Amino acid sequence: MLKFNRVVPIALGMLLFASGAQAAKPEDVFKGRIFITEKRLPTRFASQGAFISAVRRSAIDKVWPTEEKGNDHAVWKLEYIAFFARPLNDNEITLKFWELGMGSPRFVAGDEQYTRERGTRIFSAAITLAKPEFDTNKRYRMTIESGRRLLAETTFWLRGKGPKYSGKVEFTDEEAQRK
């Protein structure tokens, strides 16, 4: 009987700890992160735990084009949700994209977005990216800033068909003779 009494408080404590972790707010769990999702998330959830699970399930890091025609035309539509560590003190945020590759990141594009209310810690929107600013099979960093303060960030890949080359090389007679 003595062993049972020791186990019960430990098990009860573990159960309370586990349920407390599930009750955490999504903005606290994901603070400072942006999630790109396959599709727009619902506006309401049964619980905060259901919201957290839905974000984790739908998050992607590779975005395929919604439209792609030849080497010069590709369009990617992103649905994203951002979580901030602190409430916003403004209605305007700046979305920035950086190409990651060899060397230092290269700034690609920026866009102003507006929130519905001040003090929010979660922001969700959709944006369309297209060539020539963005390119196929490149890795990008997306940031959200307010003023000069970084609020949230993520990295992702823009996928698609790369340039098509025939593999056939043609030389003029003059080039062939130079050997």
C-alpha positions in Angstrom: 0.0 0.0 0.0 2.9 2.3 0.7 4.2 1.9 -2.8 0.9 2.8 -4.3 0.6 6.0 -2.4 4.0 7.1 -3.7 3.2 6.3 -7.3 -0.2 8.0 -7.3 1.2 11.5 -6.6 3.9 11.1 -9.2 1.5 9.9 -11.8 -1.0 12.6 -10.9 1.8 15.2 -11.1 2.8 13.9 -14.6 -0.8 14.0 -15.7 -1.2 17.6 -14.6 2.1 18.6 -16.2 1.1 17.0 -19.5 -2.4 18.7 -19.5 -0.7 22.1 -18.6 1.6 21.8 -21.6 -1.4 21.2 -23.8 -3.1 24.3 -22.4 -0.2 26.6 -23.5 -1.2 29.4 -25.9 -0.1 28.9 -29.5 1.5 32.3 -29.5 3.7 31.2 -26.6 4.5 27.8 -28.1 5.4 29.2 -31.6 6.7 32.7 -30.7 9.0 34.2 -33.2 8.1 31.7 -36.0 6.3 31.8 -39.3 4.7 28.7 -40.7 3.9 28.3 -44.3 0.8 26.1 -44.7 -0.6 24.0 -47.5 -3.9 25.7 -47.2 -5.6 28.3 -45.1 -6.3 27.2 -41.6 -9.8 27.5 -40.1 -10.5 30.6 -38.1 -11.8 28.7 -35.0 -10.6 25.6 -33.2 -12.1 23.5 -30.4 -9.1 24.2 -28.1 -5.7 25.7 -28.1 -4.2 22.2 -28.3 -6.2 21.6 -31.5 -4.9 24.9 -32.9 -1.3 23.9 -32.1 -1.8 20.5 -33.7 -3.3 21.9 -36.8 -0.4 24.3 -37.3 2.2 21.5 -36.9 0.3 19.2 -39.2 -0.2 21.7 -42.0 3.3 23.3 -41.9 5.5 22.9 -45.0 8.9 24.0 -46.1 8.7 23.3 -49.8 6.3 25.4 -51.9 5.4 24.2 -55.4 4.1 26.6 -58.0 0.4 27.1 -58.7 1.3 28.2 -62.2 4.4 27.3 -64.3 4.9 28.0 -68.0 8.3 27.5 -69.5 11.5 28.8 -67.9 10.4 32.4 -67.4 7.0 32.1 -65.7 6.3 30.6 -62.3 3.9 31.7 -59.6 3.8 30.5 -56.0 1.0 31.3 -53.6 1.9 31.2 -49.9 -0.5 30.9 -47.0 1.3 31.7 -43.8 0.7 32.3 -40.1 3.1 34.2 -37.8 3.4 34.1 -34.1 4.9 37.1 -32.2 6.6 37.0 -28.8 5.1 40.3 -27.7 1.9 42.1 -28.8 2.3 44.4 -31.8 2.3 48.1 -31.0 1.4 49.0 -34.6 -1.0 48.0 -37.4 1.7 47.8 -40.0 4.3 45.1 -40.4 7.0 44.6 -43.1 7.4 41.3 -44.8 10.9 40.7 -46.3 12.3 37.9 -48.4 16.0 37.0 -48.7 17.5 34.5 -51.0 19.8 32.1 -49.2 22.6 30.5 -51.1 26.3 30.9 -51.7 27.7 33.7 -49.5 25.6 36.2 -47.7 21.8 36.5 -48.0 20.5 38.6 -50.9 17.4 40.9 -50.3 14.8 39.9 -52.9 11.6 41.7 -52.1 9.5 43.4 -49.3 5.9 44.1 -48.8 3.8 46.1 -46.2 1.0 44.2 -44.5 -1.6 45.5 -42.2 -3.2 43.8 -39.1 -6.8 44.2 -38.1 -6.0 45.3 -34.6 -3.1 46.5 -32.5 -1.8 44.2 -29.8 -2.2 41.0 -31.8 0.3 38.2 -31.4 -0.9 36.1 -34.3 -1.0 37.2 -38.0 -2.2 35.2 -40.9 -2.3 36.1 -44.6 -1.6 35.0 -48.2 0.9 36.4 -50.6 1.9 35.6 -54.2 5.5 35.3 -55.3 6.5 35.3 -59.0 9.5 35.4 -61.3 11.7 37.3 -62.0 12.3 38.3 -58.4 11.9 34.7 -57.1 13.4 31.7 -58.8 12.8 28.0 -58.9 14.6 25.6 -56.6 16.1 28.3 -54.4 16.0 28.6 -50.6 14.5 31.8 -49.1 14.3 33.4 -45.7 11.0 35.2 -44.9 11.0 37.7 -42.0 8.3 39.9 -40.5 9.5 43.1 -38.9 7.9 46.1 -37.1 10.1 49.1 -37.5 13.5 47.5 -37.3 12.5 44.9 -34.8 12.4 41.3 -36.1 9.2 39.6 -35.0 9.2 36.3 -36.7 11.0 34.3 -39.4 11.2 31.1 -41.4 13.1 29.5 -44.2 11.6 27.6 -47.2 12.2 26.3 -50.7 10.5 27.4 -53.8 10.3 24.3 -56.0 9.3 23.8 -59.6 10.7 22.6 -62.9 14.1 23.9 -63.6 15.3 25.3 -66.9 15.1 22.8 -69.7 18.3 22.2 -71.7 18.5 19.9 -74.6 22.1 18.9 -73.9 22.9 19.5 -77.6 25.7 21.9 -78.2 26.1 23.6 -81.6 29.3 25.1 -82.7 29.8 27.4 -85.7 32.4 26.2 -88.3 34.7 28.9 -87.0 34.5 27.8 -83.4 35.0 24.1 -84.4 38.2 25.0 -86.3 39.8 27.0 -83.4 40.5 23.9 -81.3 
